[in-house]
Amino acid sequence: MSILQLIPIAAAAILAVQENPQAEIQLMDGTVVSGRLMEISADAVQIDAAAGPRTLPRDSVMTIALPAGAVDNTTMTQQILLRDGSQLNCQDLTRSGQKTSAAQSWIGPLSIPDRDVKAVRLQAENTEFSAQWQGYLDRISETDMLIVSKRSGDGLDFLAGTIVSIDAEKVAFLLDGDTIPVPPARVYGIVFGAATTATKNSGRPSIQLTGPGNQVIGIQTCTLKDQQLSITTTWNQQTVVAADRIRSIDFSSGRIRYVSDLPWLVDRVIELDPPGQKISLNPGAEVAQLEREWYRPQRDGTFEKDIPIRLRGRQFRKGFCLRSKSEIRVALDREYVSLEAIVGVDDEVAFNLKRKVGLTILGDDTVLFTREFVTDEAPVPVRVPLENVATLTILVDFADNDSSCDWLDLADARLQLRTENSP
């Protein structure tokens, strides 16, 4: 093959590599726009949709998902967890001079102020220790906790003290006035005490960037041009990330709240079976109470603890599942303008029997929405105005005098906060 024949092939290969990524953009009103992501500026998102180029105001965009992105071919075994919820896998982690650093991460070298770091994991994740490790992360402590693997290998243990420094040779640990050099290989992780961590960046960041392996980074600003995303992190580090390393960008913080993340004033089962249809067997008060607890409204999942919310094959990370007859109540304090959710009977039971279940949404005891859902019908997007509503009630009830298959999902249920631009 001649050089002239190779030129078109090479040019086509270059164009393929440079092709802008396919994106799904969800707007604040629930609309989804698909196409190739061309550019993100401070004010707008440009997309090449099937119907032609579109420019979307950035304040109308909730999330940008890049389904083909974020392939992780790295084997970084250490991890840094920040106070704002950021989680980054890394390698060659050190801590000194009020900085926590790493030579490698998916966004490049890291240098993070100690005050922003909640914890570090020095060893590869051991799933057998996950529950214990999470327990230490959830614990409130004034001192640092040095988490070590038990010599028997059957769990974790900790020592309370102060971390002086971390390097490849040792973890310098101050205990009872003495600095002890602990071999890093003995240390599973470290959770830093509240006394050594400020709350400056402890809230949810205004933008969340998700990369390989669902690693999440809080960022303050981002712009995209020529498939390169320029970001400023919450700890004021500036860097550039290739678009094919990105899984999603979430602009929703400060504008929405997921109902499943809020405190619930009430979450209760009112009745397990409709009047006249109660099972004749009397299981006893203790068993009946256990059954009520089992069917209490579930946040971010279903009544089967390992089964996520699913509607016609689509899996949802956020939302809640209610069984008839049950309700939740949430204090809104007139801070929200709308509730949006995708509603339907969960896939776990939707095709077992053809039944109906009822949904009623009330604001301060006034009915705002009511509808019956057939078990196998397609999920329905629901938007309910909440202007000046102080208390939200969501009630799932028997619609056909039968409780069979009444697992109703309000998937991705979120509240839009009132802002200066709210109508």
N, C-alpha and C positions, 0 to 999 in steps of 0.2 A: 504494500500500500504506500502511495506517495505521500510526501509531506503535505501537499495541497489537499489531499483527501482527508488527512488527519485533522486539519484545522477546523472544519465544521463540527467534527465530533468533540474536539477539545472545547470549542466554544459552547456547545450544548451542555457539556458536563459542568462547565463553570457557571452557566446560567442556572442549572439545576441546583447546584450548591448554594447559589445566592438567592434562590427563590424565597420570597417572604413567607413566614410561617402561617399555617392555617389557624384561625382563632375563632372562639365562640365568646361573644361579648354579651353579658347580661346587664341590662339597664336597670335603673332604680325602679322603673314602673313594671318590671318583670319581663319585658320584651327581650328576646334573644336575637342577636344579629351575628351572622356567620360570614366569614370571608378571610382574605389574606390581610394580616396586620401590616400596615405600611409604616406608620409613624405614631409616636406618642409625644405630645408637647405638653407644656404646662397647662394649656387651655383646652386641648382637643385630642381626640383619637381618630386617626385616619385608617379606614379599612376599604379594601377592594372587594365588595360584595358581589354576588351573582348578578344583581341588577345594575351594578356600576359602582364607582367610588362614592364613599360616604364619609362625611366629617361629623363626628359625634362630640358634643360638648363634654369635656372630661367630668364635669360635676354631675352628668347624667349617667355615668358609667359606674356600675357596682363591681363587676369582676371581669377579668379577661383570662380565659382559659386557653392554653396551647396544648391540645391533646397529644401532639406528636413530640413534644419537647421533654426535657429533663431526663434523658437517659443517663444513668449513673454507672460509669465503668470504673470508678475508683474504689479503693479498699481502705478508706480512712476509718480507723477504729475508735479514735477518741472523740469526745463531744463537749461542746460548750453550750450551756443553757443560760439565757439572759433573763433578767427580771421582767422584760416586756413580752416574754413568750418566745423569743427567737431561739432556734435550735440549729447548731451548725456542727456537722461532723468535721473533724480536723485531724492533723497529725503534727507531732513535734511541739506539743503544748508546753508553755512555760508561763511563770507568773513571778514578776518582780517589779520594783519601782512603780507600784500602783497601776501596773498594766498586766493584763492577761493576753498572751500572744500565742500564735500558732503559725508555723511556716507554711502550712497548706490548708486550704479549704476550697469549696467549690466556687467561691468568689475571690480566691487568691489569699495571700498572707493576711493575718488578722492581728489587730492591736486594739484591745478593748479596755477602757477604764475598769478597774476592779469593782467600782461601785455599781456597775451595770451587770455584773456577772453573778448569777444566782448559784450555779453549780458547775462542776466539770466532771466528766467521766474519763478516767485515764485508761481503762481497759476496754476491749471489745465487749459489746453488749452480750450479757448472758440472760437469756429469756427466763431461766429458772429463778433469777434474782429480781425480775421486773417488778413484782409486787412490793418487795422489800425496799428496793431503790425508790419507787414512787412514794412509799410511805415516808422515807427520809426527806424527799423533796417537798412533801406536803407539811412536814413538821416545822413549827416556828421555834427557832433557837437563837439566843443572843450570841452564842459562840459558834465557831466553825465545827463541823462534824467530819472527821476523817473516817471514811467508810472503807473497811477492809474485808476481804474474803476470809471466812473462818478456815483454819488450817485443815479442818475435816472436810471442807469443800461443800458443806450442806447449807450454806447461807451467808449472810453478811452480818457484820458487827460494826460498832463505831466507837470512836474516842472523841470527847469534846475538848477543844482547845483553840489554838490560833495558828493558822497557816502563815508562815513567814515568807516562804518562796517555794516555787516548783521548778525543777529543771530535769534534764535527762538522767542525772545521777542520784538525785534525792528529792524528797518532799521534806522541807524543813518545818517541823511541827513543834510549836511551843506548848509544853504541857507542864503545869505546876512550876513554872519559872525556868524550866530546862528546855533547851532546843534539841529536839531529837531528829536525827536524819533517818527518814523512813524510805526504804527502797521503793521506787515507783511501782515495781512489779507486785508489791504487796497491797497497793492502794487501788480499790475498785473505782472510787470517786470521792469527791469532796463537795459538801453542801455548805456554803458560806453563811455565817450568821447574820442576823438582822443588824447587829451593831456595826458590821463592816460593809453593809450595802445600803446605799441611799435609795430613795424612792423616786428619784428624778425621772427615770425611764420605766417605772414599774407598770404603767398603764398600757393598754393595747395601742400599738402604733397606728398612725393615720393610714399607712399603707403596709400591707403584708405581701412579701414576695416568696413564692414557694418554688423550690428547685428540686434537684435530684433526690430521690428517696423521701419526698415530702418534707425536706428541710425548709424551715420557715425563717425568714429574716424580716425584722421590722425596719422599714425605711421611711425617710422623710420626704424625699423627692425621687422622681424617675422620669427619664425621657428616652425615647427609642428612635434611632435613626440608623439606616444601613445595617439593620439586624444587630445592633449593639445597644444594650440598655445601660445607660449611665445612671448610677444610683448614689444617693447619700444615705447611709445607714443611720439608725437612731443613735449610734455612738459616734456620729460625725465622721465616719470613714467614707471616702469617696473611691469608687471603683467602677469598672465597666465589665458587664457580663454578656456573653453571646446569647442571642435569643433562643438558640436550641438547647440552652441549659435551663430554660424557664418552664415551669409547669403552669403557674397562674400568678396573676397580680390582683390583689383584693383592695379596692379603694373604699370599701363600705364603712370602715371604722369611723365613728363619730357621726354616722348618718343612720345606721340601723342597729338594732339589737335583736338577737335571736331569742324567741320566747323561751326556749329550753335553757338559756343561760341566765334568765332572770329568776329571782325568788318567786315562789308561788305561794300566795296566801292560803290557798286550798288546793289539794290534789287528793281526791277521794273517789271511792267506788260507792255509788248510792244504792244500787241493786245489781246483783249478778244475773238475775233472771226476771223476766216480766211478770206482772201479777197474773196468777192463774196458770203459770207455766213452770213453777218452781219444782225442782226435783223432789220426788216424794221421800227419798232417803234422807234421814237426819244424820249428817256426818258429825254432829257435835260442835260446840261453840269454838273449840280450839282449831279444828280443821277449817271451819267456815272463816275464821279470822285469817288463817294462813292463805286461804284462797283469795280473800279480799286484798291482802298484801301483794299477792302474786300479780293481780290484775290492776293494781294502782297505775295511774298514768305514768308512762315511761319516757324519760328524756333521751333523745338521740339514739333510740333503739326500740326494740319490740319486747314483748313479754318473754320471748325466748332470748335469754341473756346474750348469746353469741350470734344472734341473727340481727343484722342491721335493718333499717327502714328500707323497703324496696317497693317500688311501684312500677309494674310492667317491665321488669328487668332493669330499671334504673335504680341505683343505690344512692341513698342520701346520708350524708354525714350528720346533718342537723335536722331537727324536727322533734315530733313526739307522737306517740301512739296511745290512743284511748280506746277502751272497750266499753260498750254499753252495759249498764248505765253509769257514767262517771263524768266528773267535771274537774276543771281547773279554774282558779281565779288568780288574776295577776293585777297588781297595783300599777297603773299607768300614770297617775298624777297629772293627767292632761298634758303629758310631754310628747305624745306621739300623734301622727296624723293618719296612719293607716296600718292595717295588718295584711300581709300577703302570705299565701301558702299554696302548695300543690296538694290537693286533697283526694284521697281514694282509699279503698280497702287494701290492706297490705298483701303483697304477693304470697305470704306464708299461708293465707287462708282464702284468698280471693276466688280461687277456682274449685274449692271443695264443694260448695253448695251455692245456689242462686238465692241470695237473701238481700235484705235492705237494712241500712243503718241510717239514723238521722243525726244531723249536725245543726246545732243552734249556737250562734254567737251573739252575746249580749254586751252592751255597754251601759253600765249603771242601771241594770235591770231592764233596759229597752232592747228589744230584739232588733239586731242590725242585719242578720243573715240567717236564713234557715233553708235547709235542703235535705232531701233523701238521696243516698248513694246506693246504687246496686253493686253487689260485691265485685262483679267482673267488668264493670264499665271502665272506660279510660279515665285516668286521673284528670281532675278539673282544677285549673288555676282559679284561685279565689282572692279577691281584693275587697277589703271591708274598710270604709272610712271610719276614723276614730276621733274625729274632731271633738275636743273638750271632754273626752271620756276619762273618768277617774279610775274605774275598775272594769277590767275585761273578764268576762266569763265565757268559757267554751264548754259546751255540754254535748256529749254524745249519748243518744237515746235509742231505745228499741223503735224501729220503724214498722215492723211487721209482726209484732208480738212474739219475737223470737230473738234469742241472743247468739245464735250460731253465726260464726264467721264475722262477728262485729268488731274487727280490729281496724279502726279508722286511723289512718296516718294524716297528720298535717305536716307534710314534708317541707323542709326549708322554711318553716314558719318564722317570719321576721316582722319586726315593727320598725316603721320609718319614723325617725325622730323629727320633731318640729325644729326647723332652722329658720334663719332670716329669709330664705328663699321659698319657704313653704307657702302654699296658697292659703 
